[in-house]
Amino acid sequence: RDLLAQFLFEALFLSVIGGIVGIAVTFFVGLFLQHRLATPLSYSFTAILFAEVMTLVVGISAGLLPAYKASNIEPVEALG
């Protein structure tokens, strides 16, 4: 159970960090394009929240199967 929780926490943590980095990159690319094209851009809080929620959904679904498999074997083998 502890190993399952550890794997899921890691998947969630990486998903959140990946989502934040993706949003930051999008924001800075948008600023660059706004400056280069002289076109105003707007960012929707709903879209940003949706993007972060989607990263969590993908992270959980991608981490659930490996976490479940790792929880069914010896901890030394799972961490190795």
C-alpha positions as CSV (number, residue, x, y, z in Angstrom):
1,R,0.0,0.0,0.0
2,D,2.8,2.4,0.9
3,L,4.6,1.7,-2.4
4,L,1.4,2.3,-4.4
5,A,1.0,5.6,-2.6
6,Q,4.6,6.6,-3.3
7,F,4.3,5.8,-7.0
8,L,1.0,7.7,-7.3
9,F,2.4,10.7,-5.4
10,E,5.4,10.7,-7.7
11,A,3.1,10.6,-10.8
12,L,1.0,13.4,-9.4
13,F,4.0,15.5,-8.5
14,L,5.6,15.1,-11.9
15,S,2.3,15.9,-13.6
16,V,1.8,19.1,-11.6
17,I,5.4,20.3,-12.3
18,G,5.0,19.4,-16.0
19,G,1.7,21.3,-16.1
20,I,3.3,24.4,-14.5
21,V,6.3,24.3,-16.8
22,G,3.9,23.9,-19.8
23,I,1.8,26.8,-18.8
24,A,4.9,28.9,-18.1
25,V,6.3,28.1,-21.6
26,T,3.0,28.9,-23.2
27,F,2.8,32.2,-21.4
28,F,6.3,33.2,-22.4
29,V,5.9,32.1,-26.0
30,G,2.6,34.1,-26.0
31,L,4.4,37.2,-24.7
32,F,7.1,36.8,-27.4
33,L,4.5,36.4,-30.2
34,Q,2.5,39.3,-28.8
35,H,5.6,41.5,-29.0
36,R,6.6,40.3,-32.4
37,L,3.2,40.4,-34.0
38,A,1.9,43.5,-32.2
39,T,-1.3,41.5,-31.5
40,P,-2.9,41.5,-28.0
41,L,-3.4,38.0,-26.5
42,S,-5.5,37.1,-23.6
43,Y,-5.3,34.1,-21.2
44,S,-8.3,32.4,-19.7
45,F,-8.1,31.2,-16.1
46,T,-10.5,28.4,-17.1
47,A,-8.2,27.2,-19.9
48,I,-5.2,27.3,-17.6
49,L,-7.1,25.4,-14.9
50,F,-8.4,22.9,-17.5
51,A,-4.8,22.3,-18.7
52,E,-3.6,21.6,-15.2
53,V,-6.5,19.2,-14.5
54,M,-5.7,17.4,-17.7
55,T,-2.1,17.0,-16.7
56,L,-3.3,15.4,-13.5
57,V,-5.6,13.1,-15.3
58,V,-2.9,12.0,-17.7
59,G,-0.4,11.6,-14.8
60,I,-2.7,9.5,-12.7
61,S,-3.7,7.3,-15.6
62,A,-0.1,6.9,-16.7
63,G,1.1,6.2,-13.2
64,L,-1.7,3.9,-12.0
65,L,-0.8,0.7,-13.8
66,P,2.9,0.9,-13.0
67,A,2.0,1.8,-9.4
68,Y,-0.4,-1.2,-9.1
69,K,2.2,-3.6,-10.6
70,A,4.9,-2.3,-8.3
71,S,2.7,-2.7,-5.3
72,N,2.3,-6.4,-6.0
73,I,6.0,-7.3,-6.0
74,E,8.7,-7.0,-3.4
75,P,9.6,-3.4,-2.5
76,V,13.3,-4.0,-3.4
77,E,12.4,-5.2,-6.8
78,A,9.9,-2.4,-7.4
79,L,12.4,0.4,-6.5
80,G,15.2,-1.1,-8.4
